[in-house]
Amino acid sequence: MLRLLRTTLIILLAIAMLAGAGFLSLGYLLSFPAKKAEKADVIVILGGDSGRRVRKGAELYRSGYAPNVVLTGIDERYYRPGRLNWRQRRMVSLGVPLKAIKIDSRSQTTWDEAFNTMEAMKKHGWKKALIVSDPPHMFRLHTTWNRAFRKSGRSFVLIATRPEWWHPALWWNNAISSRFVYSELKKNLFYAIVYY
């Protein structure tokens, strides 16, 4: 009886340790698809933040990684082609010429962004895109954009911003990153059921 109890405790402890390791590694899992920038035809800056992604995209542009920029996440209900929105103004103030910036005002989800970007790439003859977003968004981007780009002859590289609140091992210790991780877990589950 004592032997059975000890074996059961060891098994439960092993399960708890595996669960704990899995929990702690969620930050690495969600952010691992991010890569280093390489030469491309277009930099796609995803919407949904307060300017960090725009700054990273402008930095990539100024460093010569791509001659074109696409801004997504701009609501078509409020977008007026003759009037610059805040993201366009910020890009211009960071040294990106207005003529290099294109707007995707149709996309409302990550899924839309991937497929609408693919259409734009075909239209403009672009072969490679740099996709800019925050680290916890990378896993869902990777799976979604792989779907959109499958058998297209085009490629993408995921580029993560460097938010001060993000550390893949300590994501659970920061309110912003923990909210983002839990949100991404739900969204990944939703995408797995609905899209994949």
Stockholm file with secondary structure:
# STOCKHOLM 1.0

chainA/1-196         MLRLLRTTLIILLAIAMLAGAGFLSLGYLLSFPAKKAEKADVIVILGGDSGRRVRKGAELYRSGYAPNVVLTGIDERYYRPGRLNWRQRRMVSLGVPLKAIKIDSRSQTTWDEAFNTMEAMKKHGWKKALIVSDPPHMFRLHTTWNRAFRKSGRSFVLIATRPEWWHPALWWNNAISSRFVYSELKKNLFYAIVYY
#=GR chainA/1-196 SS CHHHHHHHHHHHHHHHHHHHHHHHTHHHHHHTTCCCCCCCSEEEECSSSSSHHHHHHHHHHHTTSCSEEEECCCCTTTCBTTBCCHHHHHHHHTTCCGGGEEECCSCCSHHHHHHHHHHHHHHHTCCEEEEEECGGGHHHHHHHHHHHHTTSSCEEEEEECCCTTCCTTSGGGSHHHHHHHHHHHHHHHHHHHHTC
#=GC SS_cons         CHHHHHHHHHHHHHHHHHHHHHHHTHHHHHHTTCCCCCCCSEEEECSSSSSHHHHHHHHHHHTTSCSEEEECCCCTTTCBTTBCCHHHHHHHHTTCCGGGEEECCSCCSHHHHHHHHHHHHHHHTCCEEEEEECGGGHHHHHHHHHHHHTTSSCEEEEEECCCTTCCTTSGGGSHHHHHHHHHHHHHHHHHHHHTC
//
